[in-house]
Amino acid sequence: MSTPVAAGTLSASSPAASRVWARRWRRRVAALAESTPATIGIAIVLAWVVLALLAPLIAPYPPNANDMAALAHTQPSKAHWLGTDHLGRDLLSRILWGARPVLVIAPLAVLGAAALGSLLGLAAGYYGRWIDLTITRACDIVLSFPVIILYMIILAHFGSSAWNIIGVLTLTKAPIIARIVRGMTLDLREREYVAAAKMRGESALYIMLVEILPNARGPLVVDMCLRSGYNVIIIGALGFLGIGLPPPDPDWGGMVKDTYGMMMVWPHMALVPCAAISSLVVGFNLLAVGLRELGLRD
């Protein structure tokens, strides 16, 4: 748990407060650098971010370009380092371009779920009584549905697009985060600095967002990193089921689906996108492990 924020001690805009925050961030960055899992995780995630940003420059071919001459020779070659798919499209190019939607959708969905879930969890834990009961029961209803069925129903009705996938991931993950934040709020609302804020006449919204939420951020940030990895898996699963990003744009899960019935002949067509998904998930998970270690040391 992070150190409680003492309200009213330093102005956020004062030079002294700026120096305190700068020292605090330098300590955290140094602690992360000392964590082997965090270092490896950050390196993997940043590598994929750089590759995705540079995809228009470093991808050897357009992602949907067909090389008809390669249809009979899909294995890796000098012309196609990772080979081609069943339509003669370069796998390396499609992997690089396919990283872009994944690295946008997964974090945005996590941020949306964290924002919505934090507001619900804060309200439930702080106010209690019928507000807590209503929010908790609503979260239980959402969590009672099999998530994959819920994804299929919503995306089949509204259509598969990046924004719809972000929306459905936000809707299904927010109740889990709400439960986490609610549990921490029930503990933090009894702390002395919360009582001091009440005595100063601060509003409930101020107490929840300024006094309670910053002191719950440690476990919440760790959960967000883990959930980013989960979202990468879900995005791949949706693409494999045919309800992910619409073709022909590259989608790692859709690339695996395209190999159905051909894995024994051309296994690399499935192994390449599966390796991409696995590496990004491992990167987020290792980053979460490092952040957890940092929280334990704090």
Helices and strands as residue ranges (DSSP letters): H 15-34, H 36-53, H 55-58, G 68-70, H 91-127, H 129-144, H 147-158, H 162-188, H 192-199, H 204-206, I 207-212, G 213-216, H 217-241, H 252-257, H 268-297
